[in-house]
């Protein structure tokens, strides 16, 4: 229902998609801490640039189906700007585990590199005409590249956080 009701469908739906770490945290620890909400926020702010990159590629299909995705209702230019804005917030939120001690040096280094990669895609997509009728194949490849990189980003951010703890490599900032 929501997907067909508002161009903010991805943002609102991102809340539902971001709850699994909070639920898992509560199931394992018996409570919900700031760290659980940080994991929620990482997925929440990751969702818009991830799905809007895909929506730039499938703009025409969403329009034909009557789905009010942001590129359909507000245009590709506005969508590209929103993708950049959410990416900037995502990068900041992804570094929050360093402040709480959930993430350590390994997590910090990997997340900074991944954040720079994500930002590189977001800036290049923002500067391009991806999703516009006159977009070149190269510009559309940028949107596809951002979509694919976003999958890698989320996987690696969570994998490094888990592996850092499991492998005994977790050294919180200030612990050394």
C-alpha positions, 0 to 999 in steps of 0.5 A, spaced: 500 500 500 505 505 502 509 503 495 503 506 491 501 512 496 507 516 496 514 518 493 517 517 500 515 510 500 523 508 500 524 512 506 518 510 510 519 503 508 526 503 510 524 503 517 521 497 517 527 494 513 532 497 518 528 493 524 532 486 524 538 488 528 534 491 533 530 485 534 536 481 534 539 485 539 533 485 543 533 477 543 540 476 544 541 481 550 534 482 553 534 490 552 535 495 546 541 499 547 544 505 543 548 501 539 542 497 536 539 503 534 545 505 530 545 499 527 538 501 525 540 507 523 545 505 518 540 500 514 535 506 514 540 511 511 542 506 506 536 504 504 534 511 500 540 511 496 540 504 494 533 503 492 533 510 488 539 508 484 535 502 482 529 507 481 533 511 476 534 505 472 527 503 472 524 510 472 520 508 466 517 501 469 515 505 475 511 510 471 508 505 467 506 501 473 503 508 477 508 507 482 510 514 485 517 513 486 521 519 487 524 520 480 517 519 477 514 524 482 520 529 482 524 528 477 531 525 476 535 531 478 531 531 485 532 524 486 540 524 485 540 530 490 537 526 495 541 520 494 547 524 495 544 527 501 542 520 504 549 518 503 552 523 507 548 522 513 549 514 512 557 515 512 556 519 518 552 514 522 556 508 519 562 512 523 557 512 530 560 505 532 566 508 533 564 513 538 560 508 542 565 503 542 561 498 538 566 498 532 574 499 533 580 500 529 579 495 523 571 497 523 573 504 522 578 504 517 574 499 513 568 503 514 572 510 512 574 507 505 567 504 504 564 511 505 569 514 500 567 509 495 560 510 496 561 518 496 565 517 490 559 514 486 554 519 490 557 525 487 558 522 480 551 520 480 549 527 482 553 530 477 551 526 471 544 526 468 542 519 470 535 517 470 534 523 465 531 522 458 538 524 455 542 520 460 548 517 456 549 509 457 555 511 461 551 515 466 546 510 467 552 505 468 554 510 474 547 509 477 548 501 476 554 502 479 552 505 485 546 500 486 551 494 486 556 498 490 551 499 496 550 492 496 557 491 497 557 497 502 552 494 507 554 487 507 562 489 508 560 494 514 556 489 518 561 483 516 567 487 518 563 489 525 562 482 526 568 479 524 572 484 528 569 482 534 569 474 532 576 474 531 578 478 537 580 484 533 576 489 536 580 494 539 575 500 541 578 507 539 582 510 545 583 502 548 590 502 545 
